[in-house]
Amino acid sequence: MPANLMLLSAAAIWGFGFVAQRLGMDHLEPFAFNGLRFLLGSLSLLPLIWFFARRGQGQADQGSLLKAGCLAGCMLFIAATLQQVGLLYTTAAKAGFITGLYLILVPIFGLLLKHTTGITTWIGAVLAVVGLYLLSINDDFSMSFGDLLQFIGALFWAMHILVIDHYSGKVNALRLAASQFLFCGLLSMGVSFVIETPTLAGIQSGWQPLLYAGLVSVGVAYTLQVVGQQKANPAHAAILLSLEAVFAAIGGVWLLDESLSLRAWIGCGLMLGGMLLSQVRWPSGQAAQPA
């Protein structure tokens, strides 16, 4: 139970993080907010890395870590940028559910890497597509700019997960997390200094959402995920973490006074159902036989 509670807490923190990201852009532009957020997130993991290092854990080959951190950080930069900019044009509730599509896209993309997937993933994908249609597609079959950015972002979130999966057995997870956050933060700040005008006054005004998005969403939630997944059933962990979208919707309605139509709520329900179903695996003894 404690492990499941940790994972549920992480999902709640990440879900409400969409609210912090929206509020943060009242004071900071997207690249500046992301840059500071991920640099703070990287720093927040240093005490945990130091703790495990003192216990003789978490050592890694620096060359492999640099390569993995750079590649994962670049994917994270693209995904986080699309998400943050998209939040300028859509709601936190919609962003949470559309981003959550990465749970279905990961096993589908995995087919290109010769991973296997089950029938539940495909059924879940169909439900999610129908839900996305109800949530985001307008009467003229167009999609809002913000929703489109979130959808493209979900593609990159899925690719980011596959990169992490590829290196997970080769480098320490915490060191990889800190290094990818560092690369993403530096890239974001670099772009910000070129195309934006970040100010100290803006940072001071937006310190609350910035600290939440950087320290709580990254440092606290990531720690809860790492510790929780060590003891939780993998299927249960995936389902609990997918509830991030629900908490994003709750946060958007509760704290940002967002509203969704009945059609959009039905779409959210179908998308959540598809996400959850995609995590279900048939018991090996009852697996469907090939035709």
Secondary structure, DSSP 8 states (H G I E B T S, - for coil): -HHHHHHHHHHHHHHHHHHHHHHHTTTS-HHHHHHHHHHHHHHHTHHHHHHHHHTT-----HHHHHHHHHHHHHHHHHHHHHHHHHTTTS-HHHHHHHHTTHHHHHHHHHGGGT----HHHHHHHHHHHHHHHHHHB-TTS-B-HHHHHHHHHHHHHHHHHHHHHHHTTTS-HHHHHHHHHHHHHHHHHHHHHHH----HHHHHHTHHHHHIIIIIIIIIHHHHHHHHHHHS-HHHHHHHHHTHHHHHHHHHHHHS-----HHHHHHHHHHHHHHHHHT----GGG-----
